[in-house]
Amino acid sequence: MAQREARSGHQGTVDRSEGFGERLLGLLLDRAHEMPPQLIAPLIAEEVAKVGGRDVSILLQDYAQLMLVPLPGRGLMVGEPQSIGDSDAGAAFLRASAVEVSQAGGVRMYLPLLDGSDQVGVMALTLDTVDDDDRRLLRRLAGLVADMLVTKHSYTDQFFWARRREPMSLAAEIQWSLLPPLAMTVPQVGVAGILEPAYDIAGDSFDYALNDNLLHVAVVDAMGHALDAATMATVAIGAYRHARRASIDLAEIYAFMDRAISKQFGPDHFTTAQMMRLDVTTGHLQWVNAGHPAPLLIRDNRVVRRLESPTTLPVGFGGEQPRISEQMLQRGDRVLCFTDGVIEEHGPGRVQFGEEKLIRSVNRIGEAGERPRGVVRWLSHTLKEARGGVTSDDATLFLIEWRGGAADHLAVLD
């Protein structure tokens, strides 16, 4: 009763006193806007110490999505990289939920660092004991830490250095700077993408945006290799974003991209592309396929068919206005887009990998319950292993999972 009265303006005043949790998180918020990147680590370590935590590590995903690598910094414990696929830290990362491991000296906690719904990495720390108040406070602290890392990464190279486990080509450097977050999850829809070879990618790229109830997606594959391909992919994605933000339809987006590539690079250059729009409230999917392999429709954890569409020339070749294909998705459906490098790579013995092997690999995932990021990561690495660990051409996977429903409840305070 007293609490209800405190919240009612005519019966009493709202309690604005600062509790322990607010002081702890507020200190981070108050200092974040002018915090130099190199001081993030010691501040995080100090904050964790205030709740009785110790041995703090910040683990960031490497570019190949294989390992979680420790971020060096004063006050942080810098250990060995942790496998994403086979470690407690990796489990927290892929599931986007905390993992607790009992140890002789207490409880080791692994908390996903979520910026929005993209997993930046994992924060690990040890407590003597853990209760629900600790879990709630540390989950919120991890969210603030993730936001700080994402905000500050544009001001420094330190986070890039930590994530690199081998030299990166100039073309790959350009492509990684072009990409949106590798994954996004909201109640109605989730997406995730992965590119190989991570440190030498050139012509493949993808982009997406969620504008109100419309999810926009593009996957491109520029001809050629190295810097020329990266430059063409940059123009293609830039043209796509420019046209998308002008709120024109898919056919007009295709025409705009086509003119941009043709004007910049001439008639002998092209980029294959897949452009999609998904109404996340109804499941109505539209797409234009300009030279890509047909996407796969996955229902009940199995590929049910290819999403075939009328032939459209790659952008840059001056194709006619494309016909827009349509499909009504069912809740839980997934759509897998991929570039030709995924299926045209030759495995041991020089046998082409092929689409049927890709489909069999998708079906093997079964009912594992993997989130989209886990699915594309597992698929990409499985395919790479099947071809002897070699990726001679760019190979990109992009997965859309439609869930339906609404998100309005997230804007209502309980």
Secondary structure, DSSP 8 states (H G I E B T S, - for coil): -HHHHHH-TTTS-------HHHHHHHHHHHHHTT--GGGHHHHHHHHHHHTT-EEEEEEEE-TTSSEEEE---TT------EESSSSHHHHHHHHTS-EEEEETTEEEEEEEEEETTEEEEEEEEEES---HHHHHHHHHHHHHHHHHHHHHGGG-SHHHHHH-SS---HHHHHHHHH---SEEE-SSEEEEEEEESTTT--SEEEEEEEETTEEEEEEEEESSSHHHHHHHHHHHHHHHHHHHTTT--HHHHHHHHHHHHHHHH-TT--EEEEEEEEETTT-EEEEEEESS---EEEETTEEEEE--------BTS-------EEEE--TT-EEEEE-HHHHH-B-TTS-B--HHHHHHHHHHHTT----HHHHHHHHHHHHHHHTTT---S-EEEEEEEE--S--GGGGS--
